[in-house]
Structure formats: structure tokens, C-alpha cells
């Protein structure tokens, strides 16, 4: 075996969702969770590129041949299998295939549920043993990290991840938090469950599901507890980095946290996607685009990573590419509001108002909240439909009685219709509260508002933001 493989692309594999043969849809979380944990274990192996969870799960329940899946995910190997639980008995069958369909290895495991951790480790090691001679050229070093030794806590954690990974609304995140907390009641030292809670609260704050005064203290508490219990978890440093970047606006601290997360797990798509956003916001567009491309190579079907790749293009003023990325999102999942919104917002900048309206009104129908309302309001204001923009302000005032409507949301619509003093009042409040959109405010000023705010207000806001 020569070293030529070490100088070429890394060995690549996709772990497809294990089939649930238990006959109980409620057990779906378990087969999904076992698959996800095997992905997580393998992603820590240097020299092995593992397709991300979201992209692998795109093929759940679909009958495609390995060669086609390999081409879609850009991998050379496929792991597939099935799982069945009968009482306390666990049966797992796994097969490792080349992308051309030829089988490299297969194994059946019959154990008790108490052995689930051992089975996961054996599976991961068997996969590595099956490819190491032909592809890796050496005995791979792999550290199997157990986050808990309690079966009940692990099963609750898997249920929590099932709802967390839906990238849905408030109800899904609340269910996830409930299961994470139940796992911690079983095992109070289960650090990664706190990381999951932190991720839920950050997303609920960022996407207007919870007010800052509710979400942020809980986010900080969960992140701190995760790190106090175990300082060697990439997910905890990612949660910390996102909090430091998106809320605290402390980019030096965020840089350190991203570095630690990347050292602990260099092969996680979500980590690279968020790091790409950090690089874009620190004026390193070339590095940001390379990092976004790496995230998408790992997770080509990930909604969140495609979403943030569009943000990277927008920040770099590559609006055509941002629109293209938005339309790719729509094609990936027509029920996801984010694809329509990122498309519409960039079409506003390109002054393609009719197509922008089509996209943004679709986003509003799917996800009626302050984010989508303000996007429609900006469209109407900048395209001269002032009365329609004022109607959006009325809707936001009504919605704000029961849901989160950010100061930014109200400010941007007022700015778009020339209500400069009112807009500045809201923007100042948004900056003081570190509302998420204000992190991107200099790009919003660049693209939309430089001729909508009088010079004094413009200077004041730029100064405050800096």
C-alpha cells in the first residue's frame, strides 16, 4: 500500500439511516439515534470524511441504489443496516458497501439493550477494520467517547435529538428540551445533554420563538454546565462560540471557542457552517466561502448549512450566488420558509421586486412571525408600496402582543418608508439588546438604507454598531 491516498481526497463514507424493524413507529427515534451516534463516532477519525447526518437522512425510507447515493453524497462507501428491539433484546445488522454496490463487510449483532454502547463501538471499529488496509493504509487511532453509561439516559437523549434535529418550531424545541432534562435527571453528569439544551435555546431566541430575557439566561446556564462537566465536547464549544458571536458580539472569544471545537471534532458540517459565518462577519470572504463549501461537501442536503452559505454570499455582496443558494434551498425542501426568505431578500437588493414578493409572501405563509413580516414590509417600503408596508407594521404590532417581534423588525420597516426618527429609535434599542439582525446591520445599511436615513442618523447608527 502506498501513501497516494493520503495525498488525495480523504476516504469518504455515508451512514444511511438504519431501518426500524420493530414495527413500532415510536421506536423510530432509537434507530435514528443509533445511526447518528455511529456518524458522530466515525467523524472523529482523521483521514475519514463522513457525510453529515442531515444529508444521510435525506435518503431515509427511499430505495435508491448505492451508486446513485454515493454520487449524490460524493462518497466512496455506504454503511446500511437495520435495527430491531424485542423487549430487552437488541438485533442489529450492518453492511459496508463500496459505492459501486460491492460488499466489503457485513455483521449481525444480537445483544441486550444494556450493550448498546458496546455495539456502537464494535460497529465503528469493524467499519474501520474493513477499510483500513485498502484505503487508510494504517491502523486508525480512534477514541470512543462515552457521554453516559446509563441506557435510560441515552434513550432519552436520542428522543431529544430527534426533535432538536427537525429544525422546526417552538413545540419541537420544547419537546427536545424536555427529553434532554429527563436524561439529566437519570444521569446528572450527562454533559452533552446540556449542550443540546443550549442549542435549543439559542435557536429559539435567534428565530424569534422566545424573548431574549427568557432564552439567554437559560442558554448561558446550559452552556456553562456542559463545559463544567466535560471540557472536551465539541458541541459545547460550538454552543459557546455561537453565543459569543451572535449575542455577545465578542469575536475574539468566539474565535477561541471555534478553534477548540474544531480541534475536538474537525469533521462536523454544522461546525464548519457556523465558522464560515464567523469568517464572513470578520471580513474574510475567501476563507468564509471555502469553509461554507466544506460544510456543504459534508452535508450537501443540510437546510441550515445551505441557509448560512447564502448568508456568506450575501455578506460578500455576491447577490446572484445568494439567490442561487436560496433557490437550491427551496428545491431541497419547499416547506422550509428560509429558502424563500433568503431568495426574496437578495432579490430586493437586485431590485427584482415582483419575484421578491412571490418568494417573501410564500415565506410568510409558511412561517408567520416577525422575521418574515419585516421582510415583506421592507419589500413594500423599498418598492414604493407605502400603504402595504404600513399594514405590515399594524400586523407586527398585533403579533407583538403574543409573540416575539424584535425592535429590528419594526425599525427596518419604518426605515424603508422613510420614517427615519422612528426607525433609529428602534435600531438603537435593538443594538442595546444585541438583537441578532443587528450583527448584520452594516450590510443592511449598505444594501437598503443608505438613502433612506438622513445623514446624522446614518452616522449615529454606524457608530453605535461599531
QUIPE-V753748 format. One record per helix or strand. SS is the DSSP state (a for helix, b for strand). FROM is the first residue (numbers start at 1). TO is the last residue. Records with the same first field share a line. If there is no record, write none. Layout:
SS=FROM-TO, FROM-TO
This chain:
a=4-7, 25-42, 53-57, 66-73, 113-136, 151-164, 170-186, 191-206, 212-229, 234-248, 251-264, 269-281, 285-298, 303-315, 319-332, 337-349, 353-366, 370-382, 386-399, 407-416, 420-432, 436-449, 455-465
b=11-15, 19-20, 48-50, 77-86, 89-98, 103-112
